[in-house]
Amino acid sequence: MEAAAPSHAPVRQTERGCLAIADISGYTTYLVAAELEHAQDVLEDLTETVVRSLSPPMSLAKVEGDAVFVYLPGERLDASMLLDTVDATYFAFRRRLDAIHRATQCDCNACVLIPRLDLKFVVHHGRFGRQRIAGREELSGQDVILVHRLLKNRVADEIGHAGYVFYTDAIVAAMGLGPEALRFSRHTDETDDVGPIEGWVGDLHERWTEERERRRVKIGPAAAAFTVVDDVPVERQTVWRYLTDPELRLKWQSGVTRIDEMNPVGRRGAGTTNHCVHGKEAFVEEIQDWRPFDYFTVDLHPPMPLIGPLRFTIDLEDTPDGTRVTERLVPLGGLKARLVFPLFKRMYRKVALEGYEKLRQELQAAGAEERSEPGGAAEAPVGTT
């Protein structure tokens, strides 16, 4: 009797998408020079900060000691969302690094050497497969190997520090990005197996300096003439996408038929102008402040001269069950516009309530990585003042 042919697990189809690694620079030197118990606590805290900032919108593949490996399937990617995710993660890392250093009174090496730590990113676009090893899913493939090998590069030597992001040409193409407008610098690195890999480097130290010095434009509770509050059982990063991505806004904003976005530097942010089309009329939106994934402020120019321009801030805060969305609005026009504002406020209230209700439904329908139990989202009411 012939032996039965061995059975093979079905081969899963490969996918294409973004592959990214955030790596804590100086990790090994820090562990060697510092007291292990304190050093491990600091590094665990910083790694958790990076994971929380990257995932979502990215999916966590693996924590690899000093590195966090994440991915995002997709042939074409939203450049603004991806760039904002990298910036926001670096900013959160630096804020946490500074907070830990300021809070400690200890003079051990683990505390003294904290400022020497930094964070670098390598971001690539390519093909990957999924396989189960020891009961957990792992990503595999040549591009997965490549993005890890690219961590060993010459960027820090060229720019003088380890706070940077290296975007390969493949991910730049997938984002449809014009890197020169973003002040990225051209960079080529070598890998043993693949040869030269070309891409672009963003200086995150420079971005961090700009972030701290940038003028803030935010409407606080005391200044608001009108406020809408909505609790949704979804993480901040996902809510931010639905509030800012023109294609996703069309799914929930009442009466909007088209949004034409103009980005002078190739990414969404302060200076971006949107033409938000409602039938034959268009509202013009000018972004004044942009702090992913915390808040953004927009000057709104309605197609009604009597009302005049308005300014609103949308603020996102974590809650135990997801995210609290707070929208605050003020009129910017003269006396006439302020006298008419109470009438406009009634109309805006109705539109806002309908919009946020539909937003909640869209987030539920999309299964947008909700943190609440099924059916919990419908319970949260929208409040206005």
C-alpha positions in Angstrom: 0.0 0.0 0.0 1.4 3.4 -1.0 1.9 6.1 1.6 -0.5 8.9 1.5 0.8 12.2 0.0 1.6 14.7 2.7 -1.1 17.4 3.1 -0.1 21.0 2.8 -1.8 24.0 4.4 -3.3 26.3 1.7 -1.1 29.0 0.5 -2.5 32.4 1.4 -2.6 35.1 -1.2 0.0 37.8 -0.6 -1.0 41.5 -0.1 0.6 44.8 -0.8 0.8 47.6 1.7 2.8 49.9 3.9 5.5 48.2 6.1 6.9 50.5 8.8 9.3 50.1 11.8 9.8 52.6 14.6 13.1 52.0 16.3 14.3 53.5 19.6 17.8 54.7 18.8 20.4 54.3 21.6 18.5 51.4 23.1 21.4 49.0 23.4 23.9 51.5 24.7 21.3 52.7 27.2 20.7 49.2 28.5 24.4 48.5 28.8 25.2 51.8 30.6 22.2 52.0 32.9 20.8 50.1 35.9 18.7 47.3 34.3 15.6 47.6 36.5 15.2 51.4 36.0 16.2 51.2 32.3 13.6 48.5 31.6 10.8 50.5 33.1 11.7 53.6 31.0 12.0 51.6 27.8 8.7 49.8 28.4 7.0 53.1 29.0 8.4 54.6 25.8 7.6 51.5 23.7 4.0 51.5 24.9 3.8 55.2 23.9 5.0 54.3 20.3 2.6 51.4 20.0 -0.4 53.5 21.1 0.4 56.3 18.7 0.9 54.0 15.7 -1.9 51.5 16.2 -4.4 52.5 14.9 -4.3 53.5 12.1 -1.6 51.0 11.5 -1.9 47.4 12.6 0.7 46.0 15.0 2.7 43.1 13.6 5.2 42.7 16.4 7.2 44.4 19.1 10.8 43.5 18.5 12.8 44.6 21.5 13.7 48.2 20.7 11.5 48.3 17.6 7.7 48.4 16.8 6.8 46.8 13.5 3.5 47.8 12.0 1.7 47.5 8.6 -1.2 48.9 6.7 -2.6 47.0 3.7 -3.4 49.0 0.6 -2.1 49.7 -2.9 -2.7 53.5 -2.6 -2.3 55.2 0.7 -3.5 58.5 2.2 -0.3 60.5 2.3 -1.5 63.0 4.9 -2.7 60.3 7.3 0.5 58.4 7.0 2.8 61.4 7.4 0.7 62.7 10.3 0.9 59.3 12.0 4.7 59.4 11.9 4.9 63.0 13.1 2.3 62.4 15.9 4.2 59.2 17.1 7.5 61.1 17.2 5.9 64.0 19.0 4.3 61.7 21.6 7.7 59.9 22.1 9.5 63.2 22.6 6.9 64.6 25.0 7.0 61.4 27.0 10.8 61.4 27.0 10.8 64.9 28.3 8.1 64.2 30.9 10.0 61.2 32.3 13.2 63.1 32.5 11.6 66.1 34.2 9.7 64.0 36.7 12.7 62.0 38.0 14.9 63.2 40.9 17.1 60.1 40.6 20.8 60.5 39.6 21.3 56.9 38.4 22.5 56.3 34.8 19.1 55.0 33.7 17.6 58.5 34.5 20.6 60.7 33.6 20.9 59.1 30.1 17.2 59.3 29.1 17.8 62.4 26.8 20.2 60.3 24.7 17.3 58.1 23.4 15.7 59.0 20.1 13.2 57.5 17.6 13.8 56.7 13.9 11.4 55.3 11.3 11.8 53.3 8.1 8.7 53.2 5.9 8.4 51.0 2.8 5.6 49.8 0.5 5.7 46.2 -0.8 4.3 42.7 -0.8 3.9 40.5 2.2 2.3 37.3 3.3 0.8 36.1 6.6 1.7 32.8 8.3 1.0 31.4 11.7 4.1 30.5 13.8 3.8 29.2 17.4 0.1 30.2 17.4 0.5 33.8 16.3 0.4 35.6 13.0 3.7 36.7 11.4 4.3 38.7 8.3 6.8 37.3 5.8 8.3 38.1 2.4 11.2 39.9 0.8 9.9 43.3 1.5 9.4 42.5 5.2 13.1 41.5 5.3 14.1 44.6 3.4 12.4 47.1 5.7 14.2 45.5 8.7 17.5 45.6 6.9 17.0 49.3 6.1 17.2 50.1 9.8 21.0 49.7 9.4 21.6 52.8 7.3 23.8 56.0 7.1 21.0 58.6 7.7 22.1 59.5 11.2 25.7 60.0 10.1 24.5 62.3 7.3 22.1 64.5 9.3 23.9 64.4 12.6 21.2 62.8 14.8 18.9 59.7 15.1 15.5 61.4 14.9 14.4 60.9 11.3 12.1 59.0 9.0 13.3 57.2 5.8 10.6 56.8 3.2 11.6 54.5 0.3 10.7 55.5 -3.3 8.1 52.7 -3.2 6.1 54.2 -0.3 6.4 57.7 -1.8 4.9 56.4 -5.0 2.1 54.7 -3.1 1.3 57.9 -1.4 1.4 60.0 -4.6 3.7 62.4 -2.8 5.9 65.3 -3.9 8.7 65.0 -1.4 10.6 68.1 -2.4 7.7 70.4 -1.3 8.0 68.8 2.2 11.7 69.6 2.5 12.7 65.9 2.4 16.2 65.1 1.3 17.2 62.5 -1.2 19.0 59.4 0.3 20.3 56.1 -1.1 21.3 53.2 1.1 22.8 49.8 0.3 21.6 46.3 1.3 23.5 43.1 0.8 20.9 41.2 -1.1 18.9 43.9 -2.9 21.5 46.5 -3.7 20.9 50.3 -3.6 17.5 51.4 -2.2 16.6 55.0 -2.9 14.2 57.2 -0.9 13.7 60.4 1.0 14.5 61.5 4.5 12.4 63.7 6.8 14.2 65.4 9.7 12.0 64.7 12.8 14.1 66.9 15.0 13.2 69.8 12.8 9.5 68.9 12.8 9.6 68.7 16.6 11.1 72.2 16.9 8.5 73.5 14.5 5.7 71.8 16.5 6.8 73.5 19.8 7.2 76.9 18.2 4.1 76.9 16.0 1.3 79.3 16.9 -1.7 77.6 18.3 -5.2 78.5 17.1 -7.8 76.9 19.3 -11.2 77.9 20.6 -11.6 77.1 24.3 -14.8 76.5 26.2 -15.1 80.1 27.4 -14.7 81.6 23.9 -17.2 79.3 22.2 -20.5 80.7 21.0 -21.7 77.2 20.1 -20.6 73.7 21.2 -21.4 70.2 20.1 -20.2 67.1 22.1 -20.4 63.5 20.9 -19.0 60.3 22.4 -18.1 57.6 19.9 -16.7 54.1 20.9 -13.8 54.3 18.5 -10.1 55.3 18.9 -9.0 58.9 18.2 -6.9 58.1 15.1 -9.9 56.5 13.4 -12.2 59.3 14.3 -9.7 61.8 13.0 -9.6 60.0 9.6 -13.4 60.3 9.2 -13.3 63.9 10.2 -10.5 65.0 7.9 -10.3 62.7 4.9 -12.5 64.3 2.1 -13.6 60.9 0.8 -14.7 59.7 4.2 -16.4 63.0 5.0 -18.7 62.5 2.1 -20.1 59.4 3.8 -21.5 61.2 6.8 -21.7 65.0 6.2 -25.2 66.0 5.3 -25.7 67.7 2.0 -22.1 67.6 0.9 -21.7 66.4 -2.7 -18.0 67.0 -3.3 -14.9 68.3 -1.4 -12.1 69.8 -3.5 -8.9 69.8 -1.4 -5.9 72.1 -2.2 -2.7 71.3 -0.3 0.2 73.8 -1.1 2.8 71.4 0.4 1.3 68.1 -0.7 -0.2 67.1 2.7 -3.2 68.1 4.7 -2.5 70.7 7.5 -2.3 74.4 8.3 -2.7 76.2 5.0 -4.9 73.6 3.3 -8.0 75.0 1.6 -11.2 72.9 1.0 -14.1 73.8 -1.3 -17.0 71.9 0.3 -19.7 71.8 -2.3 -23.4 71.7 -1.3 -25.4 71.5 -4.5 -24.7 74.7 -6.4 -23.0 76.4 -3.5 -19.6 75.9 -1.9 -18.3 76.5 1.6 -14.6 77.4 1.7 -12.6 75.9 4.6 -9.1 77.2 5.5 -7.2 75.1 8.0 -5.6 77.4 10.6 -4.1 74.8 13.1 -3.5 71.1 12.7 -2.5 68.9 15.7 -3.0 65.2 14.8 -4.7 63.5 16.5 -5.7 66.0 19.1 -7.5 68.9 17.4 -7.7 71.1 14.3 -9.1 74.6 13.7 -10.8 75.8 10.5 -12.0 79.1 9.3 -15.3 78.6 7.4 -16.5 81.0 4.8 -20.2 80.3 4.0 -21.8 81.3 0.7 -24.0 83.8 2.6 -22.4 87.2 2.9 -24.6 88.3 5.8 -23.3 85.6 8.0 -19.6 86.3 7.5 -16.7 83.9 8.3 -16.8 81.4 11.2 -14.1 79.6 13.1 -14.5 76.1 14.6 -12.2 73.8 16.5 -12.8 70.1 16.7 -11.1 68.6 19.7 -10.6 64.8 20.3 -10.1 63.3 23.8 -9.7 59.7 24.9 -12.5 58.3 27.0 -12.7 54.8 28.7 -15.0 53.7 25.8 -13.4 55.5 22.8 -13.3 59.2 21.9 -15.1 62.4 22.9 -15.5 64.8 19.9 -16.0 68.4 20.9 -16.8 71.0 18.3 -16.6 74.7 19.3 -17.7 77.5 16.9 -17.4 81.3 17.0 -18.4 84.0 14.4 -15.5 86.1 13.1 -17.5 88.8 11.2 -18.6 92.2 12.4 -21.7 93.4 14.3 -24.1 92.4 11.5 -22.8 88.9 11.3 -23.0 88.5 15.1 -26.6 89.7 15.1 -27.5 87.1 12.5 -25.5 84.3 14.1 -28.3 83.1 16.5 -30.4 82.3 13.4 -27.5 80.5 11.7 -26.8 78.7 15.0 -30.2 77.0 14.8 -29.6 75.7 11.3 -26.0 74.7 12.1 -27.2 72.8 15.2 -29.6 70.7 13.1 -26.9 69.9 10.5 -24.3 69.1 13.2 -26.6 66.7 15.1 -27.5 64.9 11.9 -23.9 64.7 10.8 -22.5 63.3 14.1 -25.3 60.7 14.3 -24.4 59.6 10.7 -20.7 59.6 11.6 -21.4 57.2 14.5 -23.4 55.0 12.2 -20.6 55.0 9.6 -18.0 54.1 12.2 -20.1 51.2 13.4 -20.9 50.0 9.9 -17.2 50.1 9.0 -16.3 48.1 12.0 -13.7 50.8 12.7 -11.8 48.9 15.4 -14.3 49.8 18.1 -13.4 49.3 21.7 -16.9 49.0 23.0 -19.1 45.9 23.0 -21.4 45.4 19.9 -24.4 47.7 19.9 -22.9 50.0 22.5 -22.3 52.9 20.1 -26.0 53.8 19.7 -26.4 54.6 23.4 -24.2 57.8 23.4 -26.3 61.0 22.9 -25.0 64.1 21.1 -25.1 67.2 23.3 -25.2 70.9 22.2 -24.9 74.2 24.0 
